[in-house]
């Protein structure tokens, strides 16, 4: 209700919910609502504040009930990625463990440069009743709370000690959420007494705000230097990252690559930046990449990175780009990323930068023999992928067979989603993308438990697309609760639950490092050995999925899996297809290294042998410090 002219008397929570409902983004003349809803799990720290405001003002902000605080952040992040960072969701949790459960999700959002708004409850600003239930007491600092752990994993953090502080804090939060170079997790910690406190908020605070998402063009001098570098390159290579997809630059990249003939390799985040079958597409790069892309990377004399942050998987821990005179050119909207690898900085929006390069390089192409070499390498790799997809006559199918069956049955606009374990590496190597939003693998944080929650976020953001979640038994056991949320919201997910009785990815890594798959299988502790190498545990994950409300189909063998997956796609409810696979059936090798240190001294023969291999590979590592121009 209004008590003073030009003001509205509301609680801090009511004012925040009303403010969030009036925030919009705009890019290329198209407007989007910035905060489309709010996930929430309520406790004493937020039920009478944010909870009351959401109840009272449902027309302002839709409320979604989650089952796990970390999971709701993952869902919001997946939502934001699917919307190309132009829209996101808010997440609220109670003070204490509810709030700190969101920290992992915050880290994932910030590492992946994806916007999400976190509204954790906090302890009382007024300290009349201290110490409170779930309050952290530190003898040396009375103003610190558990929510201060959000600081290093947030791109913006503030604690709203007074209602009037919301006026500036909320605006700054929106600024960061909508900044393509600075975005990530944004945290507004809300003391529970302040949430419920009323104040006369000025009407101007609630006016519609449209945040323009900029597309800065490259600076003229930097563009000229970039063009010189590319024109004199004999063996150029493009490495396309997630920034290409976030900035809606995939069509511009396709035109540029076709015109110049420069081969395009893709990172995990940029996997769908160029459709499979494009003449310049050479596949995934790095430790989980294809031999085709990695061979071209070793030969490259100039590498144009577009929208990539040069993660160690992409560079094979800085061993992949082997030409002694290799130079890097980085097209990135963030100067922090544009400066990596000592590259020539072309700081700009990915689409604007690609279009500027395309115009400036008009008529320039790579020699025909380089196009032919790239095509030959891709053809050879495609044959290996076909073989991996069709491996037959084994009691348990290989994981690669499952991926082949899934890809064959999925529509071009369906979205495959994964995050951790061995499946993301196989997807990066083997998957054949056709749509920029059809490949959704979270590999910046590679967070076990992201998968099902992320699939929910994708479906919320794009209800016209089928969300297909691939999850291993290890990740499933970490976080499967959002199956219940999908059921409650009538949002259909298709979940492929791959069971191999342990941690397949780390098991294989452990074996390669001389640690003999220690602690990576789901087994009883054996009384004789004292280790977990007894019988297989009688865990029934399919029954667990059914208990959460999903339809469940148990498949045995690849033919039964194909039939079950087709049934799940055609159905109307969230369906889990359970399939056991062979954990020792490896997919084709990428022929690229990853730096994971091995014990320097050991009494185990397996470890000493692995150490020799490690030292040999370590010797090829390079700092990439030579300036590009």
C-alpha positions as CSV (number, residue, x, y, z in Angstrom):
1,X,0.0,0.0,0.0
2,X,1.1,3.6,-0.6
3,X,1.5,5.9,2.4
4,X,3.6,8.8,0.9
5,X,3.4,10.4,-2.5
6,X,5.9,8.7,-4.8
7,X,6.7,5.9,-2.4
8,X,5.4,2.4,-1.7
9,X,5.6,0.9,1.8
10,X,6.8,-2.7,1.4
11,X,9.1,-5.1,3.2
12,X,12.6,-5.5,1.7
13,X,11.6,-8.9,0.3
14,X,8.4,-7.6,-1.2
15,X,10.3,-4.7,-2.8
16,X,13.0,-7.0,-4.2
17,X,10.4,-9.4,-5.8
18,X,8.6,-6.5,-7.3
19,X,11.9,-5.0,-8.6
20,X,13.0,-8.3,-10.1
21,X,9.8,-8.6,-12.0
22,X,10.5,-5.4,-13.9
23,X,14.0,-6.2,-15.2
24,X,14.6,-6.9,-18.9
25,X,17.5,-7.5,-21.2
26,X,17.7,-6.4,-24.9
27,X,20.1,-7.6,-27.6
28,X,19.7,-7.0,-31.3
29,X,16.4,-5.3,-30.7
30,X,14.8,-8.3,-29.0
31,X,13.7,-7.9,-25.4
32,X,13.7,-10.7,-22.8
33,X,12.6,-10.9,-19.2
34,X,15.8,-11.1,-17.1
35,X,14.5,-13.0,-14.0
36,X,11.8,-15.4,-15.1
37,X,11.1,-17.0,-11.7
38,X,12.5,-18.1,-8.4
39,X,13.4,-21.5,-7.0
40,X,13.2,-21.7,-3.3
41,X,13.6,-24.0,-0.3
42,X,12.3,-22.3,2.8
43,X,13.4,-22.3,6.4
44,X,13.4,-19.8,9.3
45,X,15.8,-17.6,7.4
46,X,13.6,-16.9,4.4
47,X,10.1,-18.3,4.8
48,X,8.6,-15.1,6.4
49,X,10.6,-12.8,4.1
50,X,11.2,-13.9,0.5
51,X,8.7,-16.8,0.9
52,X,6.0,-14.4,2.1
53,X,6.7,-12.0,-0.8
54,X,6.5,-14.8,-3.4
55,X,3.2,-16.0,-1.9
56,X,1.7,-12.5,-1.8
57,X,3.0,-11.5,-5.3
58,X,2.7,-14.5,-7.6
59,X,2.0,-12.2,-10.6
60,X,5.5,-10.7,-10.1
61,X,7.6,-13.8,-9.9
62,X,6.7,-17.5,-10.5
63,X,7.8,-19.8,-7.7
64,X,9.3,-23.2,-8.3
65,X,9.8,-25.8,-5.5
66,X,13.1,-27.6,-5.6
67,X,14.4,-30.5,-3.5
68,X,18.0,-29.6,-3.1
69,X,19.6,-26.2,-2.8
70,X,22.6,-27.0,-4.9
71,X,20.4,-28.6,-7.6
72,X,18.2,-25.5,-7.9
73,X,21.2,-23.4,-8.7
74,X,22.3,-25.9,-11.3
75,X,18.8,-25.8,-12.9
76,X,19.0,-22.0,-13.0
77,X,22.4,-22.1,-14.6
78,X,21.2,-24.5,-17.3
79,X,18.2,-22.3,-17.9
80,X,20.5,-19.3,-18.4
81,X,22.8,-21.2,-20.7
82,X,19.9,-22.3,-22.8
83,X,18.6,-18.7,-23.0
84,X,22.1,-17.6,-24.1
85,X,22.6,-15.6,-20.9
86,X,19.7,-13.2,-21.6
87,X,17.4,-14.7,-19.0
88,X,17.9,-16.5,-15.7
89,X,16.3,-17.6,-12.5
90,X,16.7,-16.5,-8.9
91,X,17.3,-19.0,-6.1
92,X,16.5,-18.5,-2.4
93,X,17.5,-20.7,0.6
94,X,17.4,-20.4,4.3
95,X,20.2,-19.2,6.5
96,X,23.0,-21.7,7.4
97,X,23.2,-25.1,5.6
98,X,20.5,-24.2,3.1
99,X,22.5,-21.2,2.0
100,X,25.9,-22.9,2.0
101,X,24.4,-25.8,0.0
102,X,24.2,-23.2,-2.9
103,X,28.0,-22.5,-2.9
104,X,28.9,-25.3,-5.3
105,X,26.2,-24.0,-7.7
106,X,27.6,-20.5,-7.4
107,X,31.1,-21.7,-8.2
108,X,29.8,-23.6,-11.3
109,X,28.0,-20.5,-12.5
110,X,31.0,-18.2,-12.2
111,X,33.5,-20.6,-13.7
112,X,31.2,-21.1,-16.7
113,X,30.5,-17.4,-17.0
114,X,26.7,-17.9,-16.6
115,X,24.4,-15.6,-14.8
116,X,22.4,-16.7,-11.7
117,X,20.9,-14.7,-8.8
118,X,21.3,-16.2,-5.4
119,X,19.3,-14.9,-2.4
120,X,20.5,-16.7,0.7
121,X,18.9,-15.9,4.1
122,X,21.4,-14.5,6.6
123,X,21.6,-14.0,10.4
124,X,20.0,-11.0,12.1
125,X,21.3,-7.5,11.3
126,X,20.0,-6.6,14.8
127,X,21.7,-8.9,17.3
128,X,19.2,-8.9,20.1
129,X,18.9,-12.7,20.1
130,X,22.4,-13.8,19.2
131,X,23.7,-16.4,19.0
132,X,21.1,-17.7,16.7
133,X,20.3,-21.2,15.5
134,X,22.8,-22.0,12.7
135,X,24.8,-18.8,13.3
136,X,28.6,-18.9,12.8
137,X,30.3,-17.2,15.7
138,X,33.8,-15.9,15.2
139,X,35.6,-14.3,18.1
140,X,37.6,-12.0,15.9
141,X,34.8,-10.8,13.5
142,X,31.2,-10.1,14.5
143,X,30.1,-9.1,10.9
144,X,31.1,-12.4,9.2
145,X,28.5,-15.1,8.6
146,X,28.6,-18.4,6.7
147,X,27.4,-16.4,3.6
148,X,30.8,-14.8,3.3
149,X,31.9,-18.1,1.6
150,X,30.0,-16.8,-1.4
151,X,32.5,-14.0,-1.9
152,X,35.2,-15.8,-3.9
153,X,32.7,-17.7,-6.1
154,X,30.4,-14.7,-6.9
155,X,31.0,-12.0,-9.5
156,X,29.1,-9.6,-7.2
157,X,28.3,-10.0,-3.5
158,X,26.5,-7.7,-1.1
159,X,24.8,-8.1,2.3
160,X,21.7,-5.9,2.6
161,X,22.0,-4.7,6.2
162,X,19.3,-2.0,5.7
163,X,16.2,-1.9,3.5
164,X,17.4,1.3,1.8
165,X,20.6,-0.4,0.7
166,X,18.5,-2.5,-1.7
167,X,18.2,0.6,-3.9
168,X,21.8,0.5,-5.0
169,X,22.6,-3.2,-4.3
170,X,19.8,-4.5,-6.5
171,X,20.8,-2.3,-9.4
172,X,24.4,-3.3,-9.2
173,X,23.4,-7.0,-9.1
174,X,21.5,-6.5,-12.4
175,X,24.4,-4.8,-14.0
176,X,26.7,-7.8,-13.4
177,X,24.1,-10.3,-14.4
178,X,23.7,-8.6,-17.8
179,X,27.4,-7.8,-18.5
180,X,28.6,-10.5,-21.0
181,X,32.2,-10.0,-19.8
182,X,31.6,-10.0,-16.0
183,X,28.6,-12.2,-15.5
184,X,28.4,-15.2,-13.2
185,X,26.9,-15.9,-9.8
186,X,25.5,-12.8,-8.1
187,X,24.7,-13.1,-4.4
188,X,22.6,-10.8,-2.3
189,X,22.7,-12.0,1.3
190,X,19.5,-11.1,3.1
191,X,19.4,-10.9,6.9
192,X,16.2,-12.5,8.0
193,X,15.0,-9.5,10.1
194,X,15.8,-7.1,7.2
195,X,13.8,-9.3,4.8
196,X,10.7,-8.6,6.9
197,X,11.3,-4.9,7.7
198,X,9.2,-2.3,5.9
199,X,10.4,0.9,4.3
200,X,9.0,3.5,2.0
201,X,10.6,2.6,-1.3
202,X,10.5,5.2,-4.1
203,X,8.2,4.4,-7.0
204,X,11.1,5.0,-9.4
205,X,12.7,1.9,-8.1
206,X,9.9,-0.2,-9.6
207,X,9.9,1.3,-13.1
208,X,10.7,-1.1,-15.9
209,X,14.5,-1.3,-16.6
210,X,15.9,-2.6,-19.9
211,X,19.5,-3.6,-19.7
212,X,21.2,-3.5,-23.2
213,X,23.5,-6.5,-23.7
214,X,26.3,-4.9,-25.7
215,X,28.0,-6.2,-28.8
216,X,31.3,-4.3,-28.8
217,X,33.2,-4.3,-32.1
218,X,36.9,-4.9,-32.2
219,X,39.2,-1.8,-31.9
220,X,40.6,-0.8,-35.3
221,X,44.3,-1.2,-34.5
222,X,43.8,-4.6,-32.9
223,X,41.7,-5.8,-35.9
224,X,44.4,-4.7,-38.4
225,X,47.0,-6.6,-36.4
226,X,44.8,-9.7,-36.3
227,X,44.2,-9.5,-40.1
228,X,48.0,-9.3,-40.7
229,X,48.6,-12.3,-38.5
230,X,46.0,-14.4,-40.2
231,X,47.0,-13.4,-43.7
232,X,50.6,-14.6,-43.2
233,X,49.5,-17.8,-41.5
234,X,50.3,-21.0,-43.4
235,X,48.5,-23.4,-41.2
236,X,45.8,-21.5,-39.2
237,X,43.3,-23.1,-36.9
238,X,40.2,-21.8,-35.2
239,X,39.3,-23.0,-31.7
240,X,35.7,-22.1,-31.0
241,X,34.5,-21.9,-27.4
242,X,31.2,-21.3,-25.6
243,X,31.3,-17.6,-26.3
244,X,30.4,-18.3,-29.9
245,X,27.1,-19.9,-28.8
246,X,26.4,-17.4,-26.0
247,X,26.7,-14.5,-28.4
248,X,24.6,-16.2,-31.1
249,X,27.6,-16.2,-33.5
250,X,27.3,-19.7,-34.9
251,X,26.0,-18.6,-38.3
252,X,28.7,-15.9,-38.6
253,X,31.3,-18.5,-37.8
254,X,29.9,-20.9,-40.4
255,X,30.2,-18.2,-43.1
256,X,33.7,-17.1,-42.0
257,X,35.0,-20.7,-41.9
258,X,33.5,-21.6,-45.3
259,X,34.9,-18.4,-46.9
260,X,38.4,-18.8,-45.5
261,X,38.7,-22.5,-45.3
262,X,40.3,-22.3,-41.9
263,X,39.5,-25.5,-40.0
264,X,37.4,-25.1,-36.8
265,X,38.0,-27.2,-33.7
266,X,35.6,-27.0,-30.8
267,X,35.9,-27.0,-27.0
268,X,33.4,-28.7,-24.7
269,X,31.4,-25.5,-24.3
270,X,31.7,-24.7,-28.0
271,X,31.0,-28.2,-29.2
272,X,27.9,-27.2,-31.2
273,X,29.4,-23.9,-32.5
274,X,29.7,-25.5,-35.9
275,X,27.4,-28.3,-37.1
276,X,28.9,-31.7,-37.9
277,X,29.4,-32.0,-41.7
278,X,30.4,-28.3,-42.3
279,X,33.4,-28.4,-44.6
280,X,35.6,-26.6,-42.0
281,X,34.4,-28.7,-39.0
282,X,37.3,-30.9,-37.7
283,X,35.7,-31.9,-34.3
284,X,36.6,-31.7,-30.7
285,X,40.0,-30.5,-29.5
286,X,42.2,-31.4,-26.6
287,X,42.4,-34.2,-24.1
288,X,38.9,-35.4,-25.0
289,X,39.2,-34.3,-28.6
290,X,39.5,-36.0,-31.9
291,X,42.8,-37.0,-33.5
292,X,41.8,-34.9,-36.5
293,X,41.5,-31.7,-34.6
294,X,44.5,-32.5,-32.4
295,X,46.8,-33.3,-35.4
296,X,45.9,-29.9,-37.0
297,X,46.5,-28.2,-33.6
298,X,50.0,-29.7,-33.4
299,X,50.7,-28.3,-36.9
300,X,49.1,-24.9,-36.5
301,X,51.3,-21.8,-36.8
302,X,48.4,-19.4,-35.9
303,X,45.6,-20.3,-33.6
304,X,42.5,-18.1,-33.5
305,X,40.6,-18.7,-30.2
306,X,37.0,-17.4,-30.3
307,X,35.1,-17.2,-27.0
308,X,37.3,-19.8,-25.2
309,X,39.0,-19.5,-21.8
310,X,41.7,-22.0,-22.8
311,X,41.0,-24.7,-20.1
312,X,43.7,-27.4,-19.7
313,X,41.5,-30.0,-21.4
314,X,41.5,-27.7,-24.5
315,X,45.3,-27.3,-24.6
316,X,46.1,-30.8,-23.4
317,X,47.7,-29.1,-20.4
318,X,49.7,-26.9,-22.8
319,X,51.3,-29.7,-24.8
320,X,49.0,-29.7,-27.8
321,X,50.2,-26.7,-29.9
322,X,53.6,-28.0,-30.9
323,X,54.9,-25.7,-33.5
324,X,57.8,-23.8,-31.9
325,X,56.7,-20.5,-33.5
326,X,53.0,-20.9,-32.9
327,X,51.1,-17.6,-32.3
328,X,47.7,-17.1,-30.6
329,X,45.0,-14.6,-31.5
330,X,42.2,-14.4,-28.9
331,X,38.8,-13.0,-29.9
332,X,37.0,-12.6,-26.5
333,X,34.7,-10.1,-24.9
334,X,36.6,-10.4,-21.6
335,X,40.1,-9.0,-21.5
336,X,41.0,-11.6,-18.9
337,X,40.5,-14.4,-21.4
338,X,41.7,-12.4,-24.4
339,X,45.2,-12.1,-22.8
340,X,45.7,-15.8,-22.3
341,X,48.4,-17.8,-24.2
342,X,50.1,-14.4,-24.7
343,X,47.7,-14.0,-27.5
344,X,47.1,-10.9,-29.6
345,X,44.0,-9.4,-27.9
346,X,41.0,-8.8,-30.1
347,X,38.5,-7.8,-27.4
348,X,35.0,-7.8,-28.8
349,X,31.7,-9.6,-28.9
350,X,32.2,-12.9,-30.7
351,X,29.7,-12.2,-33.5
352,X,30.9,-8.7,-34.0
353,X,34.5,-9.8,-34.1
354,X,33.9,-12.7,-36.5
355,X,31.9,-10.4,-38.9
356,X,34.7,-7.8,-38.7
357,X,37.4,-10.4,-39.6
358,X,35.2,-11.9,-42.3
359,X,34.9,-8.4,-44.0
360,X,38.6,-7.6,-43.6
361,X,39.8,-11.0,-44.9
362,X,37.4,-11.0,-47.9
363,X,39.0,-13.1,-50.7
364,X,41.6,-14.7,-48.4
365,X,41.6,-18.5,-48.2
366,X,43.9,-21.2,-46.9
367,X,45.7,-23.3,-49.6
368,X,43.8,-26.1,-51.2
369,X,46.2,-28.7,-49.8
370,X,45.4,-27.6,-46.2
371,X,41.6,-28.0,-46.9
372,X,42.3,-31.5,-48.3
373,X,44.4,-32.5,-45.3
374,X,41.7,-31.4,-42.9
375,X,39.1,-33.3,-44.9
376,X,41.1,-36.5,-45.0
377,X,41.7,-36.4,-41.2
378,X,38.0,-35.9,-40.6
379,X,37.0,-38.7,-42.9
380,X,39.4,-41.1,-41.0
381,X,38.0,-40.0,-37.7
382,X,34.4,-40.4,-38.8
383,X,35.1,-44.0,-39.7
384,X,36.4,-44.5,-36.1
385,X,33.3,-43.0,-34.6
386,X,31.1,-45.1,-36.8
387,X,32.9,-48.2,-35.5
388,X,32.6,-47.0,-31.9
389,X,28.9,-46.5,-32.3
390,X,28.3,-49.9,-33.8
391,X,30.4,-52.2,-31.5
392,X,28.4,-55.4,-31.2
393,X,28.4,-59.0,-29.9
394,X,29.3,-58.3,-26.3
395,X,27.2,-59.1,-23.2
396,X,27.3,-55.5,-22.0
397,X,27.3,-52.7,-24.5
398,X,30.1,-50.1,-24.6
399,X,29.2,-46.6,-23.5
400,X,30.0,-45.4,-27.1
401,X,27.2,-47.8,-28.4
402,X,24.7,-46.1,-26.0
403,X,25.7,-42.6,-27.3
404,X,25.4,-43.8,-30.9
405,X,21.9,-45.2,-30.3
406,X,20.9,-42.0,-28.5
407,X,22.2,-39.7,-31.3
408,X,20.4,-41.8,-34.0
409,X,17.1,-41.5,-32.2
410,X,17.2,-37.9,-31.1
411,X,15.7,-35.1,-33.2
412,X,18.0,-32.3,-34.4
413,X,16.5,-29.8,-31.9
414,X,16.6,-32.2,-28.9
415,X,19.2,-31.3,-26.3
416,X,21.6,-33.9,-24.9
417,X,22.9,-33.0,-21.4
418,X,25.7,-34.3,-19.2
419,X,28.4,-33.0,-16.8
420,X,30.8,-35.4,-15.1
421,X,32.4,-38.8,-15.3
422,X,33.4,-40.6,-18.5
423,X,30.3,-39.7,-20.6
424,X,31.3,-36.0,-21.2
425,X,34.7,-37.1,-22.7
426,X,33.0,-39.6,-25.0
427,X,30.3,-37.0,-26.0
428,X,33.0,-34.4,-26.8
429,X,34.8,-36.9,-29.0
430,X,32.0,-38.7,-30.6
431,X,28.8,-36.6,-30.6
432,X,27.7,-35.1,-33.9
433,X,25.9,-31.8,-33.2
434,X,23.4,-30.2,-35.6
435,X,21.9,-27.4,-33.5
436,X,23.8,-24.7,-31.4
437,X,21.7,-25.4,-28.3
438,X,21.5,-29.2,-28.9
439,X,24.7,-30.0,-26.9
440,X,24.8,-29.1,-23.3
441,X,27.7,-30.5,-21.3
442,X,28.9,-28.7,-18.2
443,X,32.6,-29.1,-18.1
444,X,33.9,-25.9,-16.7
445,X,33.3,-27.3,-13.2
446,X,32.4,-30.8,-14.2
447,X,30.1,-31.1,-11.3
448,X,28.7,-34.5,-10.4
449,X,25.0,-34.1,-9.8
450,X,24.5,-31.3,-12.3
451,X,22.9,-33.6,-14.9
452,X,19.3,-34.1,-13.8
453,X,18.9,-30.6,-12.3
454,X,20.5,-29.2,-15.5
455,X,18.1,-31.1,-17.7
456,X,15.2,-29.6,-15.7
457,X,16.6,-26.1,-16.3
458,X,16.9,-26.8,-20.0
459,X,13.3,-28.0,-20.2
460,X,12.1,-24.9,-18.3
461,X,14.0,-22.6,-20.7
462,X,13.0,-24.4,-23.9
463,X,9.8,-26.4,-23.4
464,X,9.6,-27.1,-27.1
465,X,12.8,-29.1,-27.0
466,X,13.2,-32.6,-25.6
467,X,15.8,-32.6,-22.8
468,X,17.8,-35.9,-22.8
469,X,19.9,-36.4,-19.7
470,X,22.9,-38.8,-19.8
471,X,24.0,-39.6,-16.2
472,X,26.3,-42.3,-14.8
473,X,25.5,-44.1,-11.6
474,X,28.1,-42.0,-9.7
475,X,26.5,-38.7,-10.6
476,X,23.0,-40.1,-10.1
477,X,23.8,-41.0,-6.5
478,X,25.1,-37.5,-5.9
479,X,21.8,-35.8,-6.9
480,X,18.7,-37.3,-8.4
481,X,16.1,-35.5,-6.3
482,X,15.0,-33.1,-9.1
483,X,13.2,-36.0,-10.8
484,X,10.5,-35.2,-8.3
485,X,10.5,-31.5,-9.3
486,X,10.2,-32.4,-13.0
487,X,7.3,-34.7,-12.2
488,X,5.6,-32.0,-10.0
489,X,6.0,-29.4,-12.7
490,X,4.8,-31.7,-15.5
491,X,8.1,-31.2,-17.3
492,X,9.1,-34.3,-19.3
493,X,12.7,-35.4,-19.1
494,X,14.2,-38.4,-20.7
495,X,17.0,-39.7,-18.4
496,X,19.5,-42.4,-19.6
497,X,21.0,-43.9,-16.5
498,X,24.2,-45.7,-17.3
499,X,25.2,-48.1,-14.6
500,X,28.7,-49.5,-14.4
501,X,29.0,-50.1,-10.7
502,X,31.4,-47.3,-9.9
503,X,33.3,-44.3,-11.0
504,X,34.3,-45.3,-14.6
505,X,36.1,-42.1,-15.5
506,X,38.2,-41.8,-12.3
507,X,38.7,-45.6,-12.4
508,X,40.3,-45.3,-15.9
509,X,42.4,-42.3,-14.8
510,X,43.5,-44.1,-11.6
511,X,44.6,-47.1,-13.7
512,X,46.6,-44.9,-16.1
513,X,48.3,-43.1,-13.1
514,X,49.4,-46.4,-11.4
515,X,46.7,-46.2,-8.6
516,X,45.0,-49.4,-9.8
517,X,41.4,-48.2,-9.7
518,X,41.6,-47.8,-6.0
519,X,38.3,-46.6,-4.4
520,X,36.4,-46.4,-7.6
521,X,34.1,-49.4,-7.5
522,X,30.8,-49.9,-5.6
523,X,31.6,-53.0,-3.7
524,X,31.5,-54.4,-0.2
525,X,34.6,-54.1,2.0
526,X,36.4,-57.5,1.9
527,X,37.3,-58.9,5.3
528,X,40.5,-60.4,4.0
529,X,41.9,-57.6,2.0
530,X,40.4,-54.8,4.1
531,X,39.6,-53.0,0.9
532,X,36.4,-52.3,-1.1
533,X,37.0,-55.2,-3.5
534,X,34.3,-57.6,-2.3
535,X,31.0,-58.4,-3.9
536,X,29.0,-55.9,-5.9
537,X,26.6,-53.8,-3.8
538,X,22.9,-54.6,-4.2
539,X,21.9,-51.0,-5.1
540,X,18.9,-50.6,-7.3
541,X,19.0,-47.2,-8.9
542,X,16.1,-47.9,-11.2
543,X,13.8,-48.6,-8.2
544,X,15.1,-45.3,-6.7
545,X,14.1,-43.4,-9.8
546,X,10.6,-44.9,-9.7
547,X,10.2,-43.9,-6.1
548,X,10.8,-40.3,-7.1
549,X,7.8,-40.5,-9.5
550,X,9.5,-41.3,-12.9
551,X,8.4,-44.0,-15.3
552,X,11.3,-46.5,-15.5
553,X,12.3,-48.9,-18.3
554,X,15.0,-51.4,-17.6
555,X,17.0,-52.4,-20.7
556,X,19.4,-55.3,-21.1
557,X,21.6,-55.1,-24.2
558,X,21.9,-52.5,-27.0
559,X,18.8,-53.7,-28.9
560,X,16.6,-53.5,-25.9
561,X,18.0,-50.1,-25.1
562,X,17.2,-48.7,-28.5
563,X,13.6,-49.9,-28.1
564,X,13.3,-48.5,-24.6
565,X,14.8,-45.1,-25.6
566,X,12.4,-44.8,-28.4
567,X,9.5,-45.5,-26.0
568,X,10.8,-42.8,-23.6
569,X,11.0,-40.2,-26.4
570,X,7.5,-41.0,-27.5
571,X,6.0,-40.9,-24.0
572,X,4.5,-37.9,-22.1
573,X,6.1,-38.3,-18.6
574,X,9.6,-38.1,-17.2
575,X,11.1,-41.5,-18.0
576,X,14.4,-43.1,-16.8
577,X,15.9,-45.7,-19.1
578,X,18.3,-47.9,-17.1
579,X,21.1,-49.7,-18.9
580,X,24.2,-51.5,-17.6
581,X,27.4,-51.0,-19.7
582,X,30.9,-52.4,-19.8
583,X,33.1,-50.1,-17.7
584,X,36.3,-51.3,-19.3
585,X,35.2,-50.8,-22.9
586,X,37.2,-47.7,-23.9
587,X,36.2,-45.2,-26.7
588,X,38.8,-44.2,-29.4
589,X,41.8,-42.3,-28.0
590,X,42.2,-38.6,-28.5
591,X,46.0,-38.9,-28.5
592,X,46.3,-35.9,-26.2
593,X,47.7,-35.7,-22.6
594,X,46.3,-34.3,-19.4
595,X,48.5,-33.2,-16.5
596,X,47.6,-35.1,-13.4
597,X,50.8,-35.6,-11.2
598,X,51.9,-39.1,-10.4
599,X,53.7,-40.0,-7.1
600,X,57.4,-39.3,-7.5
601,X,58.4,-42.2,-5.4
602,X,56.5,-45.4,-4.8
603,X,56.9,-49.1,-3.9
604,X,54.2,-50.0,-6.5
605,X,55.5,-51.1,-9.9
606,X,52.3,-49.7,-11.5
607,X,53.0,-46.2,-10.0
608,X,56.7,-46.1,-10.9
609,X,55.8,-47.1,-14.5
610,X,53.2,-44.4,-14.7
611,X,55.7,-41.8,-13.3
612,X,58.1,-42.5,-16.2
613,X,55.3,-41.8,-18.6
614,X,54.3,-38.7,-16.8
615,X,57.8,-37.3,-16.8
616,X,58.1,-37.9,-20.6
617,X,54.8,-36.1,-21.3
618,X,55.6,-33.3,-18.8
619,X,58.8,-32.5,-20.8
620,X,56.6,-31.4,-23.7
621,X,54.7,-28.8,-21.7
622,X,55.1,-25.2,-22.8
623,X,54.2,-21.9,-21.2
624,X,53.2,-20.1,-24.5
625,X,54.7,-16.8,-23.5
626,X,55.9,-15.5,-26.9
627,X,53.9,-12.4,-28.0
628,X,51.8,-12.9,-31.1
629,X,52.7,-9.6,-32.8
